[in-house]
Amino acid sequence: MSQGNTEGTETRQDPASLSALHPSPDGACPVRDLLDHIAAKWTTLVLLALEQEPRRFNTLLRMLPDISRRMLTQSLRDLERGGFIDRTVFPTKPPAVQYALTPMGHSLMGPIRSLIGWAEANETALNAARARYDAAQA
């Protein structure tokens, strides 16, 4: 049987560049896992806040005024679990906690900065495309 077009359906081979998007035999997909992780609403902003230097929790709260304490705590835990940040507890009264990017976290900042640059360079075109689409839908 051919893999060509049949009434309303189309079958294509996946391009080699998309092979990383398919789960391995154990069900893991590193690309999807990473995108799920960094696409979380606050993750990228937390990473950007930690890019220049380690920060304490309350400093991060001030830098990200729209985030709740609970969401910042969860974001920091997720980033620590993923190996992107380290949490250091200092033996003071009360204990002081500081968060810093790990080497892996620093290595992720290059691609994030590239994406930010792309978004800034294409902001006008993106807004125009949305406006055209919305006008066509109205």
N, CA, C and O atoms as a MOPAC input file, in Angstrom:
PM7 MOZYME 1SCF
protein

 N      0.84200 1    -1.17000 1     0.00000 1
 C      0.00000 1     0.00000 1     0.00000 1
 C      0.88700 1     1.23400 1     0.00000 1
 O      1.89800 1     1.26300 1     0.70200 1
 N      0.54100 1     2.22500 1    -0.75200 1
 C      1.33400 1     3.44000 1    -0.86700 1
 C      1.09900 1     4.34700 1     0.32300 1
 O      0.06700 1     4.27600 1     0.99000 1
 N      2.10400 1     5.22200 1     0.58300 1
 C      1.95400 1     6.17200 1     1.66800 1
 C      1.61400 1     7.54700 1     1.14400 1
 O      1.91400 1     8.54200 1     1.80400 1
 N      1.00800 1     7.63600 1    -0.00600 1
 C      0.62400 1     8.91400 1    -0.59100 1
 C     -0.64100 1     9.43400 1     0.03700 1
 O     -1.09300 1     8.95600 1     1.07800 1
 N     -1.19900 1    10.42600 1    -0.62400 1
 C     -2.43300 1    11.01900 1    -0.13200 1
 C     -3.60500 1    10.09500 1    -0.39300 1
 O     -3.69200 1     9.46800 1    -1.44900 1
 N     -4.48400 1    10.01400 1     0.55100 1
 C     -5.75800 1     9.33400 1     0.37300 1
 C     -6.81100 1    10.32000 1     0.83400 1
 O     -6.49300 1    11.28000 1     1.53500 1
 N     -8.00500 1    10.11000 1     0.47000 1
 C     -9.07600 1    11.05200 1     0.72600 1
 C     -8.93600 1    11.79500 1     2.04900 1
 O     -9.30500 1    11.27200 1     3.10100 1
 N     -8.40400 1    13.01100 1     1.99900 1
 C     -8.36100 1    13.87000 1     3.16800 1
 C     -7.25000 1    13.57600 1     4.15800 1
 O     -7.09800 1    14.30900 1     5.13600 1
 N     -6.47500 1    12.53500 1     3.94000 1
 C     -5.39200 1    12.26600 1     4.88600 1
 C     -4.07200 1    12.31300 1     4.15900 1
 O     -3.98700 1    12.00300 1     2.97100 1
 N     -3.06200 1    12.69500 1     4.87200 1
 C     -1.73900 1    12.80800 1     4.29600 1
 C     -0.75900 1    12.12000 1     5.23700 1
 O     -0.79700 1    12.33600 1     6.44800 1
 N      0.11100 1    11.30100 1     4.68300 1
 C      1.11100 1    10.61900 1     5.48000 1
 C      2.47800 1    11.10700 1     5.05100 1
 O      2.80100 1    11.11600 1     3.86300 1
 N      3.28500 1    11.51500 1     6.02600 1
 C      4.61500 1    12.00900 1     5.72600 1
 C      5.62300 1    11.32900 1     6.64200 1
 O      5.30300 1    10.90300 1     7.75200 1
 N      6.83600 1    11.24400 1     6.14600 1
 C      7.92800 1    10.81000 1     6.99300 1
 C      8.36000 1    12.00700 1     7.82400 1
 O      8.37300 1    13.13200 1     7.32400 1
 N      8.71300 1    11.78500 1     9.07800 1
 C      9.21200 1    12.86500 1     9.90200 1
 C     10.59000 1    13.28100 1     9.42800 1
 O     11.42400 1    12.42400 1     9.13400 1
 N     10.84900 1    14.59300 1     9.34600 1
 C     12.18800 1    15.02800 1     8.97600 1
 C     13.18500 1    14.60800 1    10.05100 1
 O     12.83500 1    14.49200 1    11.22600 1
 N     14.42100 1    14.38300 1     9.63900 1
 C     15.45600 1    13.95300 1    10.58100 1
 C     15.60800 1    14.94900 1    11.72200 1
 O     15.92200 1    14.55700 1    12.84600 1
 N     15.38900 1    16.23600 1    11.44600 1
 C     15.56200 1    17.24400 1    12.48800 1
 C     14.54500 1    17.09700 1    13.61200 1
 O     14.74900 1    17.63700 1    14.69900 1
 N     13.45800 1    16.37700 1    13.37200 1
 C     12.45200 1    16.18500 1    14.40900 1
 C     12.62100 1    14.86300 1    15.15300 1
 O     11.80900 1    14.53400 1    16.01800 1
 N     13.64700 1    14.11600 1    14.83200 1
 C     13.82400 1    12.81800 1    15.48900 1
 C     13.99600 1    12.96500 1    16.98700 1
 O     13.64400 1    12.05200 1    17.73400 1
 N     14.52900 1    14.08600 1    17.44600 1
 C     14.72100 1    14.29000 1    18.87800 1
 C     13.39500 1    14.46000 1    19.60700 1
 O     13.35200 1    14.35800 1    20.83300 1
 N     12.32100 1    14.71400 1    18.88100 1
 C     11.02500 1    14.91200 1    19.51500 1
 C     10.29600 1    13.61000 1    19.81100 1
 O      9.26100 1    13.61300 1    20.47800 1
 N     10.82500 1    12.50900 1    19.32400 1
 C     10.17400 1    11.22300 1    19.54400 1
 C     10.74800 1    10.56000 1    20.77700 1
 O     11.96600 1    10.50500 1    20.94900 1
 N      9.88200 1    10.06000 1    21.63200 1
 C     10.36900 1     9.43200 1    22.85500 1
 C     11.29400 1     8.25900 1    22.56500 1
 O     11.16000 1     7.56500 1    21.55700 1
 N     12.22800 1     8.06100 1    23.47300 1
 C     13.09500 1     6.89200 1    23.37900 1
 C     12.28400 1     5.67500 1    23.81800 1
 O     11.15700 1     5.83200 1    24.28900 1
 N     12.82600 1     4.47000 1    23.67500 1
 C     12.06800 1     3.27700 1    24.07100 1
 C     11.56700 1     3.31100 1    25.50900 1
 O     10.54900 1     2.69500 1    25.82400 1
 N     12.28000 1     4.03100 1    26.39400 1
 C     11.82300 1     4.10000 1    27.78600 1
 C     10.76400 1     5.18200 1    28.00000 1
 O     10.31600 1     5.39300 1    29.12700 1
 N     10.36000 1     5.87300 1    26.92400 1
 C      9.30100 1     6.87900 1    27.00600 1
 C      9.79900 1     8.28000 1    27.27200 1
 O      9.00500 1     9.22000 1    27.25900 1
 N     11.08900 1     8.45500 1    27.51400 1
 C     11.63200 1     9.77900 1    27.79800 1
 C     11.85700 1    10.54200 1    26.49500 1
 O     12.18400 1     9.94900 1    25.46700 1
 N     11.68500 1    11.82200 1    26.54700 1
 C     11.97000 1    12.68000 1    25.40300 1
 C     12.65700 1    13.92200 1    25.95300 1
 O     11.99600 1    14.80200 1    26.50300 1
 N     13.96800 1    14.00200 1    25.81300 1
 C     14.69000 1    15.11500 1    26.43000 1
 C     14.27000 1    16.48600 1    25.91800 1
 O     14.27000 1    17.45100 1    26.68300 1
 N     13.91700 1    16.59000 1    24.65900 1
 C     13.50200 1    17.88900 1    24.11900 1
 C     12.17100 1    18.30800 1    24.73300 1
 O     12.02500 1    19.44000 1    25.19500 1
 N     11.21500 1    17.40700 1    24.73700 1
 C      9.91100 1    17.73400 1    25.33800 1
 C     10.05400 1    18.03200 1    26.82000 1
 O      9.44400 1    18.97200 1    27.33000 1
 N     10.86800 1    17.22600 1    27.51900 1
 C     11.06500 1    17.45700 1    28.94300 1
 C     11.63800 1    18.83900 1    29.20700 1
 O     11.16500 1    19.54700 1    30.09600 1
 N     12.65200 1    19.23100 1    28.44400 1
 C     13.26300 1    20.54100 1    28.63800 1
 C     12.27800 1    21.65600 1    28.30000 1
 O     12.15100 1    22.62200 1    29.05200 1
 N     11.58200 1    21.52800 1    27.17500 1
 C     10.63400 1    22.57700 1    26.79400 1
 C      9.50300 1    22.69900 1    27.80200 1
 O      9.07400 1    23.81000 1    28.11500 1
 N      9.01400 1    21.57700 1    28.31400 1
 C      7.98800 1    21.63200 1    29.35300 1
 C      8.51000 1    22.37800 1    30.57400 1
 O      7.79400 1    23.16400 1    31.19300 1
 N      9.76200 1    22.11900 1    30.90700 1
 C     10.35800 1    22.71200 1    32.10000 1
 C     10.57900 1    24.21100 1    31.93700 1
 O     10.16600 1    24.99300 1    32.79400 1
 N     11.22100 1    24.61700 1    30.85300 1
 C     11.54500 1    26.04400 1    30.72100 1
 C     10.37800 1    26.87300 1    30.19900 1
 O     10.41700 1    28.10200 1    30.26400 1
 N      9.34500 1    26.22100 1    29.68400 1
 C      8.17800 1    26.95800 1    29.20500 1
 C      7.21700 1    27.30900 1    30.33000 1
 O      6.24400 1    28.02900 1    30.10400 1
 N      7.47000 1    26.81500 1    31.53700 1
 C      6.63000 1    27.18800 1    32.67000 1
 C      6.67800 1    28.70800 1    32.82600 1
 O      7.70600 1    29.33000 1    32.55900 1
 N      5.59300 1    29.28900 1    33.24600 1
 C      5.43000 1    30.74000 1    33.24200 1
 C      6.59800 1    31.49300 1    33.88100 1
 O      7.04400 1    32.49700 1    33.32600 1
 N      7.09900 1    31.04400 1    35.01400 1
 C      8.08700 1    31.80700 1    35.76300 1
 C      9.51200 1    31.31900 1    35.58300 1
 O     10.44300 1    32.02900 1    35.96200 1
 N      9.71700 1    30.15500 1    35.03000 1
 C     11.04600 1    29.55600 1    34.97300 1
 C     12.07500 1    30.46400 1    34.31900 1
 O     13.13500 1    30.70900 1    34.89600 1
 N     11.78300 1    30.96100 1    33.13900 1
 C     12.75100 1    31.78100 1    32.41900 1
 C     13.04600 1    33.06600 1    33.18000 1
 O     14.19100 1    33.51600 1    33.21400 1
 N     12.02700 1    33.66100 1    33.78800 1
 C     12.24800 1    34.89500 1    34.54000 1
 C     13.11100 1    34.64700 1    35.77400 1
 O     13.95100 1    35.47900 1    36.11700 1
 N     12.91600 1    33.52400 1    36.43800 1
 C     13.75900 1    33.18200 1    37.59000 1
 C     15.19500 1    32.97800 1    37.13300 1
 O     16.12600 1    33.47600 1    37.76600 1
 N     15.38200 1    32.24700 1    36.03700 1
 C     16.73100 1    32.03400 1    35.51800 1
 C     17.40300 1    33.36700 1    35.16300 1
 O     18.57600 1    33.57400 1    35.47300 1
 N     16.66700 1    34.26000 1    34.51900 1
 C     17.22100 1    35.57500 1    34.17200 1
 C     17.59300 1    36.36400 1    35.42500 1
 O     18.60100 1    37.07000 1    35.43500 1
 N     16.78900 1    36.25000 1    36.48200 1
 C     17.07600 1    36.95200 1    37.73200 1
 C     18.35100 1    36.42000 1    38.39400 1
 O     19.03700 1    37.15500 1    39.10400 1
 N     18.65900 1    35.16300 1    38.16200 1
 C     19.84500 1    34.54700 1    38.76300 1
 C     21.06800 1    34.58700 1    37.84900 1
 O     22.14900 1    34.15600 1    38.24900 1
 N     20.91100 1    35.09400 1    36.64000 1
 C     21.98200 1    35.03400 1    35.65300 1
 C     23.24200 1    35.77700 1    36.09800 1
 O     24.34800 1    35.27000 1    35.91000 1
 N     23.10100 1    36.94300 1    36.67100 1
 C     24.26700 1    37.76200 1    37.00600 1
 C     24.92800 1    37.37600 1    38.32400 1
 O     26.15000 1    37.44500 1    38.45700 1
 N     24.11500 1    36.96900 1    39.29800 1
 C     24.67200 1    36.63300 1    40.61500 1
 C     23.66700 1    35.81900 1    41.42300 1
 O     22.47300 1    35.81300 1    41.12300 1
 N     24.16500 1    35.13100 1    42.45200 1
 C     23.25500 1    34.40500 1    43.34500 1
 C     22.32100 1    35.38800 1    44.05000 1
 O     22.67600 1    36.54400 1    44.27900 1
 N     21.14400 1    34.91700 1    44.38400 1
 C     20.15200 1    35.78100 1    45.03100 1
 C     19.45900 1    35.02500 1    46.15600 1
 O     19.36100 1    33.79800 1    46.15000 1
 N     18.99000 1    35.79300 1    47.10300 1
 C     18.17800 1    35.22900 1    48.17900 1
 C     16.71500 1    35.27100 1    47.76800 1
 O     16.33400 1    35.99200 1    46.84600 1
 N     15.90900 1    34.49300 1    48.46100 1
 C     14.49600 1    34.33500 1    48.13200 1
 C     13.78100 1    35.68300 1    48.06700 1
 O     13.10500 1    35.97900 1    47.08200 1
 N     13.92800 1    36.50500 1    49.11500 1
 C     13.20500 1    37.78200 1    49.14000 1
 C     13.67000 1    38.73100 1    48.04900 1
 O     12.88200 1    39.53500 1    47.55100 1
 N     14.92500 1    38.64800 1    47.67500 1
 C     15.41400 1    39.45900 1    46.56500 1
 C     14.72200 1    39.04300 1    45.27000 1
 O     14.32300 1    39.88900 1    44.46900 1
 N     14.58500 1    37.73000 1    45.07300 1
 C     13.87900 1    37.23000 1    43.88800 1
 C     12.42200 1    37.68900 1    43.89500 1
 O     11.88200 1    38.06100 1    42.85300 1
 N     11.79100 1    37.66300 1    45.05900 1
 C     10.40400 1    38.14300 1    45.15600 1
 C     10.30300 1    39.60900 1    44.74000 1
 O      9.36200 1    39.98800 1    44.04300 1
 N     11.25600 1    40.43200 1    45.15700 1
 C     11.23600 1    41.84900 1    44.77300 1
 C     11.51100 1    42.02500 1    43.27800 1
 O     10.94700 1    42.91500 1    42.64100 1
 N     12.36800 1    41.18700 1    42.72800 1
 C     12.68900 1    41.29600 1    41.30000 1
 C     11.53200 1    40.83800 1    40.41700 1
 O     11.39800 1    41.29400 1    39.28100 1
 N     10.69700 1    39.93900 1    40.93400 1
 C      9.56200 1    39.37700 1    40.18800 1
 C      8.28000 1    39.69700 1    40.96100 1
 O      7.70200 1    38.80200 1    41.57800 1
 N      7.82700 1    40.94700 1    40.93900 1
 C      6.73400 1    41.36400 1    41.81900 1
 C      5.40500 1    40.65700 1    41.57700 1
 O      4.56100 1    40.63700 1    42.47300 1
 N      5.19200 1    40.08900 1    40.42200 1
 C      3.90600 1    39.43300 1    40.14000 1
 C      3.85700 1    37.98600 1    40.59700 1
 O      2.78900 1    37.37400 1    40.55100 1
 N      4.96300 1    37.42000 1    41.03400 1
 C      4.99300 1    36.01200 1    41.42900 1
 C      4.60600 1    35.88500 1    42.90000 1
 O      4.96400 1    36.72800 1    43.72200 1
 N      3.87600 1    34.82800 1    43.21800 1
 C      3.52300 1    34.57200 1    44.61400 1
 C      4.66400 1    33.81600 1    45.29500 1
 O      5.50600 1    33.21300 1    44.62900 1
 N      4.68000 1    33.85600 1    46.60500 1
 C      5.70500 1    33.11400 1    47.36900 1
 C      5.63100 1    31.63100 1    47.02000 1
 O      6.65000 1    30.97300 1    46.81300 1
 N      4.41200 1    31.12400 1    46.95900 1
 C      4.22300 1    29.70100 1    46.67200 1
 C      4.76400 1    29.33300 1    45.28600 1
 O      5.43100 1    28.31100 1    45.12600 1
 N      4.47300 1    30.17100 1    44.28800 1
 C      4.90800 1    29.87500 1    42.92400 1
 C      6.42300 1    30.01500 1    42.80400 1
 O      7.05700 1    29.23200 1    42.09800 1
 N      7.01300 1    31.00200 1    43.48400 1
 C      8.46700 1    31.14000 1    43.46000 1
 C      9.12000 1    29.91700 1    44.11000 1
 O     10.09800 1    29.37700 1    43.59300 1
 N      8.57500 1    29.49100 1    45.23600 1
 C      9.10100 1    28.30300 1    45.90400 1
 C      9.04500 1    27.09600 1    44.97300 1
 O     10.02100 1    26.35300 1    44.86100 1
 N      7.91700 1    26.89700 1    44.30800 1
 C      7.76500 1    25.75200 1    43.39800 1
 C      8.71700 1    25.86600 1    42.21100 1
 O      9.33200 1    24.87900 1    41.80500 1
 N      8.83700 1    27.06100 1    41.66000 1
 C      9.74400 1    27.26100 1    40.51900 1
 C     11.18200 1    26.96900 1    40.91500 1
 O     11.91000 1    26.31400 1    40.16900 1
 N     11.59800 1    27.44700 1    42.08200 1
 C     12.95800 1    27.19600 1    42.55400 1
 C     13.19800 1    25.71000 1    42.78300 1
 O     14.26200 1    25.19200 1    42.44300 1
 N     12.22200 1    25.02800 1    43.35200 1
 C     12.36000 1    23.57200 1    43.56500 1
 C     12.48800 1    22.83200 1    42.23900 1
 O     13.31700 1    21.93300 1    42.09500 1
 N     11.65800 1    23.21900 1    41.27000 1
 C     11.71500 1    22.57000 1    39.95200 1
 C     13.06700 1    22.81000 1    39.28000 1
 O     13.64000 1    21.89800 1    38.68500 1
 N     13.56800 1    24.03100 1    39.37800 1
 C     14.86100 1    24.34900 1    38.77400 1
 C     16.00100 1    23.62400 1    39.48800 1
 O     16.95800 1    23.18100 1    38.85200 1
 N     15.89300 1    23.50600 1    40.80400 1
 C     16.91000 1    22.76300 1    41.55100 1
 C     16.86300 1    21.27800 1    41.18400 1
 O     17.90400 1    20.65600 1    40.97400 1
 N     15.67100 1    20.72100 1    41.10900 1
 C     15.50900 1    19.31600 1    40.72400 1
 C     16.07000 1    19.05600 1    39.33200 1
 O     16.66100 1    18.00600 1    39.08100 1
 N     15.88200 1    20.02300 1    38.42100 1
 C     16.37000 1    19.87800 1    37.05900 1
 C     17.86800 1    20.09400 1    36.91300 1
 O     18.42800 1    19.85800 1    35.84200 1
 N     18.52600 1    20.54200 1    37.98800 1
 C     19.96300 1    20.75200 1    37.93500 1
 C     20.37400 1    22.11600 1    37.41600 1
 O     21.54800 1    22.33600 1    37.11600 1
 N     19.42200 1    23.04000 1    37.30600 1
 C     19.71700 1    24.36500 1    36.76500 1
 C     20.18000 1    25.35700 1    37.83200 1
 O     20.89600 1    26.31200 1    37.53200 1
 N     19.76600 1    25.12300 1    39.07900 1
 C     20.19100 1    26.00300 1    40.16600 1
 C     20.63300 1    25.17000 1    41.36300 1
 O     20.25400 1    24.00900 1    41.52000 1
 N     21.44300 1    25.80400 1    42.19600 1
 C     21.84400 1    25.23300 1    43.48500 1
 C     21.22600 1    26.06600 1    44.58300 1
 O     21.09300 1    27.28400 1    44.46000 1
 N     20.85000 1    25.39600 1    45.65900 1
 C     20.30700 1    26.04900 1    46.84600 1
 C     21.33600 1    25.86500 1    47.94800 1
 O     21.71800 1    24.74200 1    48.27600 1
 N     21.78000 1    26.97500 1    48.51300 1
 C     22.77200 1    26.92500 1    49.59000 1
 C     22.14400 1    27.49900 1    50.84800 1
 O     21.60100 1    28.60300 1    50.83400 1
 N     22.22200 1    26.74400 1    51.93200 1
 C     21.70700 1    27.19400 1    53.22900 1
 C     22.90600 1    27.57200 1    54.09500 1
 O     23.82400 1    26.77700 1    54.29300 1
 N     22.87700 1    28.79900 1    54.60600 1
 C     23.95300 1    29.28100 1    55.47000 1
 C     23.53400 1    29.13300 1    56.93000 1
 O     22.38900 1    29.42700 1    57.27400 1
 N     24.44000 1    28.68400 1    57.78800 1
 C     24.10200 1    28.42400 1    59.19500 1
 C     24.01700 1    29.70900 1    60.01900 1
 O     24.85700 1    29.95900 1    60.88300 1
 N     23.00800 1    30.50700 1    59.74600 1
 C     22.76700 1    31.72500 1    60.50100 1
 C     21.43600 1    31.57600 1    61.22000 1
 O     20.71100 1    30.60500 1    61.00200 1
 N     21.11800 1    32.53700 1    62.07700 1
 C     19.83400 1    32.52600 1    62.77700 1
 C     19.02900 1    33.71900 1    62.29900 1
 O     19.44500 1    34.84300 1    62.58000 1
 N     17.92100 1    33.57200 1    61.60700 1
 C     17.43400 1    32.34600 1    60.95800 1
 C     18.34500 1    31.97200 1    59.78600 1
 O     19.12400 1    32.79400 1    59.30500 1
 N     18.23500 1    30.73100 1    59.33900 1
 C     19.09100 1    30.29600 1    58.22600 1
 C     18.87200 1    31.15700 1    56.97900 1
 O     17.73600 1    31.44700 1    56.60400 1
 N     19.95100 1    31.54900 1    56.35800 1
 C     19.88300 1    32.29400 1    55.10200 1
 C     20.00500 1    31.30100 1    53.95100 1
 O     20.83200 1    30.39000 1    53.98900 1
 N     19.17700 1    31.48400 1    52.93300 1
 C     19.18800 1    30.59400 1    51.77500 1
 C     19.47600 1    31.42800 1    50.53800 1
 O     18.90100 1    32.49800 1    50.33400 1
 N     20.37000 1    30.91500 1    49.73100 1
 C     20.75800 1    31.60700 1    48.50200 1
 C     20.63800 1    30.65200 1    47.32700 1
 O     20.92700 1    29.46100 1    47.44700 1
 N     20.20800 1    31.18600 1    46.18800 1
 C     20.05000 1    30.39800 1    44.96900 1
 C     21.01700 1    30.92400 1    43.91600 1
 O     21.21100 1    32.13100 1    43.77800 1
 N     21.62100 1    29.99500 1    43.17700 1
 C     22.58900 1    30.36900 1    42.14300 1
 C     22.47000 1    29.40800 1    40.97300 1
 O     22.11200 1    28.24200 1    41.14200 1
 N     22.77400 1    29.90900 1    39.79200 1
 C     22.79300 1    29.03600 1    38.61900 1
 C     23.94400 1    28.04500 1    38.73200 1
 O     25.03000 1    28.38500 1    39.20100 1
 N     23.69400 1    26.84100 1    38.30500 1
 C     24.74200 1    25.82800 1    38.18000 1
 C     25.42900 1    26.03500 1    36.83100 1
 O     24.96700 1    26.84200 1    36.02400 1
 N     26.51800 1    25.32300 1    36.57700 1
 C     27.10900 1    25.40600 1    35.23400 1
 C     26.10200 1    25.05600 1    34.13200 1
 O     26.11100 1    25.67000 1    33.06500 1
 N     25.23900 1    24.07300 1    34.39000 1
 C     24.22400 1    23.72600 1    33.38900 1
 C     23.22500 1    24.87800 1    33.22000 1
 O     22.78900 1    25.16700 1    32.10600 1
 N     22.87000 1    25.52800 1    34.32500 1
 C     21.97800 1    26.67800 1    34.24700 1
 C     22.59700 1    27.80600 1    33.43800 1
 O     21.92300 1    28.43400 1    32.62100 1
 N     23.88200 1    28.06300 1    33.66600 1
 C     24.56900 1    29.09300 1    32.88700 1
 C     24.61300 1    28.72000 1    31.40900 1
 O     24.47400 1    29.58900 1    30.54800 1
 N     24.80300 1    27.44600 1    31.10800 1
 C     24.87400 1    27.03200 1    29.69600 1
 C     23.53200 1    27.17300 1    28.99700 1
 O     23.48600 1    27.31200 1    27.77400 1
 N     22.44300 1    27.14000 1    29.74800 1
 C     21.11100 1    27.31600 1    29.17600 1
 C     20.82500 1    28.78100 1    28.85200 1
 O     19.96000 1    29.07400 1    28.02700 1
 N     21.53600 1    29.69200 1    29.48600 1
 C     21.25300 1    31.11300 1    29.29000 1
 C     21.56800 1    31.58000 1    27.87100 1
 O     20.90300 1    32.48900 1    27.37400 1
 N     22.55800 1    30.98900 1    27.20500 1
 C     22.85200 1    31.36400 1    25.81600 1
 C     21.65500 1    31.14400 1    24.90500 1
 O     21.23600 1    32.07100 1    24.21200 1
 N     21.08700 1    29.92500 1    24.88900 1
 C     19.88800 1    29.71000 1    24.06800 1
 C     18.70300 1    30.57400 1    24.49500 1
 O     17.93900 1    31.03300 1    23.64600 1
 N     18.54100 1    30.79800 1    25.79000 1
 C     17.43900 1    31.65500 1    26.24900 1
 C     17.65200 1    33.08000 1    25.76300 1
 O     16.70800 1    33.72100 1    25.29900 1
 N     18.86800 1    33.58200 1    25.86100 1
 C     19.16400 1    34.93300 1    25.38100 1
 C     18.94200 1    35.03500 1    23.86900 1
 O     18.47200 1    36.06000 1    23.37600 1
 N     19.28200 1    33.97000 1    23.13600 1
 C     19.03700 1    33.96300 1    21.68700 1
 C     17.54600 1    34.04200 1    21.39300 1
 O     17.12500 1    34.78300 1    20.50500 1
 N     16.75400 1    33.28900 1    22.12500 1
 C     15.30300 1    33.30700 1    21.94000 1
 C     14.73400 1    34.68900 1    22.27200 1
 O     13.86500 1    35.19300 1    21.56000 1
 N     15.22100 1    35.29300 1    23.34400 1
 C     14.77500 1    36.63700 1    23.71100 1
 C     15.13400 1    37.62400 1    22.59700 1
 O     14.31400 1    38.46200 1    22.22200 1
 N     16.34700 1    37.52500 1    22.07500 1
 C     16.77400 1    38.39700 1    20.98100 1
 C     15.90400 1    38.22000 1    19.75300 1
 O     15.52400 1    39.19700 1    19.10700 1
 N     15.58800 1    36.97200 1    19.42900 1
 C     14.72000 1    36.70000 1    18.28600 1
 C     13.34600 1    37.32800 1    18.50300 1
 O     12.78900 1    37.95100 1    17.60000 1
 N     12.80500 1    37.15900 1    19.71100 1
 C     11.47700 1    37.71100 1    20.00700 1
 C     11.48300 1    39.23700 1    19.89300 1
 O     10.54800 1    39.82900 1    19.35500 1
 N     12.53000 1    39.85900 1    20.39700 1
 C     12.61500 1    41.32300 1    20.30700 1
 C     12.76500 1    41.77900 1    18.85900 1
 O     12.14000 1    42.75900 1    18.45400 1
 N     13.58100 1    41.08300 1    18.07900 1
 C     13.80200 1    41.45700 1    16.67900 1
 C     12.55500 1    41.24800 1    15.82900 1
 O     12.37800 1    41.92400 1    14.81600 1
 N     11.69400 1    40.32700 1    16.22500 1
 C     10.52100 1    39.99000 1    15.41900 1
 C      9.20500 1    40.44300 1    16.04000 1
 O      8.13500 1    40.04300 1    15.58000 1
 N      9.27000 1    41.26300 1    17.06800 1
 C      8.06100 1    41.69200 1    17.76200 1
 C      7.05800 1    42.35800 1    16.82000 1
 O      5.86800 1    42.04600 1    16.87300 1
 N      7.51500 1    43.26000 1    15.96800 1
 C      6.61800 1    43.96300 1    15.04500 1
 C      5.95900 1    42.97800 1    14.08300 1
 O      4.75000 1    43.04100 1    13.86100 1
 N      6.73900 1    42.08200 1    13.51800 1
 C      6.19600 1    41.09500 1    12.58000 1
 C      5.21600 1    40.15700 1    13.27700 1
 O      4.18600 1    39.80300 1    12.70200 1
 N      5.52200 1    39.75100 1    14.50200 1
 C      4.61400 1    38.87200 1    15.25200 1
 C      3.28700 1    39.56600 1    15.53500 1
 O      2.22200 1    38.97300 1    15.36800 1
 N      3.35600 1    40.82500 1    15.96600 1
 C      2.12900 1    41.58400 1    16.24300 1
 C      1.30900 1    41.79100 1    14.97700 1
 O      0.08100 1    41.71400 1    15.01300 1
 N      1.98100 1    42.05300 1    13.85800 1
 C      1.27600 1    42.24200 1    12.59000 1
 C      0.59800 1    40.94400 1    12.15100 1
 O     -0.53800 1    40.96300 1    11.67600 1
 N      1.29300 1    39.82200 1    12.31100 1
 C      0.71100 1    38.52500 1    11.94200 1
 C     -0.52400 1    38.23400 1    12.77900 1
 O     -1.53400 1    37.76100 1    12.25800 1
 N     -0.44700 1    38.51400 1    14.07000 1
 C     -1.61500 1    38.29500 1    14.95800 1
 C     -2.76800 1    39.19000 1    14.55100 1
 O     -3.91600 1    38.74700 1    14.50400 1
 N     -2.47000 1    40.44800 1    14.25600 1
 C     -3.51700 1    41.39000 1    13.85600 1
 C     -4.19600 1    40.94400 1    12.56500 1
 O     -5.41800 1    41.02100 1    12.44100 1
 N     -3.38700 1    40.47200 1    11.59400 1
 C     -3.96900 1    39.97300 1    10.32400 1
 C     -4.86300 1    38.75500 1    10.59100 1
 O     -5.96700 1    38.65900 1    10.05500 1
 N     -4.38700 1    37.85400 1    11.40300 1
 C     -5.16400 1    36.64900 1    11.72500 1
 C     -6.46300 1    37.03000 1    12.42000 1
 O     -7.53500 1    36.55800 1    12.04200 1
 N     -6.37000 1    37.88800 1    13.44300 1
 C     -7.56400 1    38.30000 1    14.19000 1
 C     -8.55800 1    39.00700 1    13.27900 1
 O     -9.76300 1    38.78000 1    13.38600 1
 N     -8.06800 1    39.86000 1    12.38500 1
 C     -8.96100 1    40.56300 1    11.46500 1
 C     -9.65000 1    39.57700 1    10.53000 1
 O    -10.83100 1    39.74200 1    10.22500 1
 N     -8.94300 1    38.57300 1    10.08100 1
 C     -9.52200 1    37.58000 1     9.18300 1
 C    -10.56900 1    36.72800 1     9.91700 1
 O    -11.52200 1    36.25700 1     9.29500 1
 N    -10.40500 1    36.52700 1    11.21600 1
 C    -11.33300 1    35.71900 1    11.98800 1
 C    -12.59700 1    36.49800 1    12.36700 1
 O    -13.64000 1    35.90500 1    12.64200 1
 N    -12.49300 1    37.82700 1    12.37700 1
 C    -13.62700 1    38.66300 1    12.81100 1
 C    -14.73100 1    38.72200 1    11.78100 1
 O    -15.74600 1    39.38300 1    12.00200 1

